Amino acid sequence: MAGGWQLLYSRGFGMELFLKIMAAALLGLLIWRMWPVYKAWQENGPKAQKGDWSAALLALGSVVLLVVVLIMAVRA
């Protein structure tokens, strides 16, 4: 009598399907375990203050500028 994995493999289900199922199961487990932490952060986390958005935009703008400079350096 063939085992579970051998039976699936003999019917055309390969290792790729098994890995996709396992990845989905691990992702579900991760979300399930992190949900209480997310709820706690939402209730007790720091609140946004004046100036937070400008600081975030400055950091993102700097990264975009760096990427543009690197692209121009590679093309030259």
N, C-alpha and C positions, 0 to 999 in steps of 0.2 A: 504494500500500500504506500503510495507516494504521500510525502508531507505536504503541508499547505503551500509553501513556496514552490516546490517542484510541480505541484498540480497546476498552479497558475502559470508557471513557466512553460509547461507542456501545452497549455491552451493558447499560447501566443502573447502572454503578458510578460514583457521583458523587465530588465532591471530598471529601465528608465521610468516606467510606471510606478514601480515600487519606491524609487527615490522621490518621485513627485508626491506620492501619498504620504511618505514619511516626513517630507518637508512641510506639507500642509498640516500634518498632525503636530509637528513641533511648533509651527507658527501659532496654531490654535492654543497649545499649551502655554506658550509665551504670553499671548494676549490674556488668557485666563489668569495666569499668575500675576501679571502686571496690573490688572484692573483695580485692585484695592489701593495700590500705590498711586495710580492715576487719580482716583477719587480723593485721596488724602491731599495730593498736591493741589488739586482744584479747590479744595475747601480751605487749606491752610497755607498755600503758597504765597509768595510775594506778589503784591499788586503793582500794576504798572504806574509809574509816576511820570511827571512832566519831564520831557527830554529823553525818554527811553527810545522813542521812535527815531529821533534824529541820530542817536548813537548807533542804533541798528543799521540805519541807512548809510551812515558813514562807513561802517565796517563792510557792508555788502558792496558799496561803491568802490572801496579800496580793492576788494577781491576782483571785481569786474575790471578795474583799471590794470591790475597786475596781469590778469589773463590776456587782456588786449595787448599789453606790452610784450608778453611772452610770445604771442602769436606773431606780432610784427617782427620780433627778433628772429624767429624761426624762418619767416618768409624772406628776410633780407639776405 
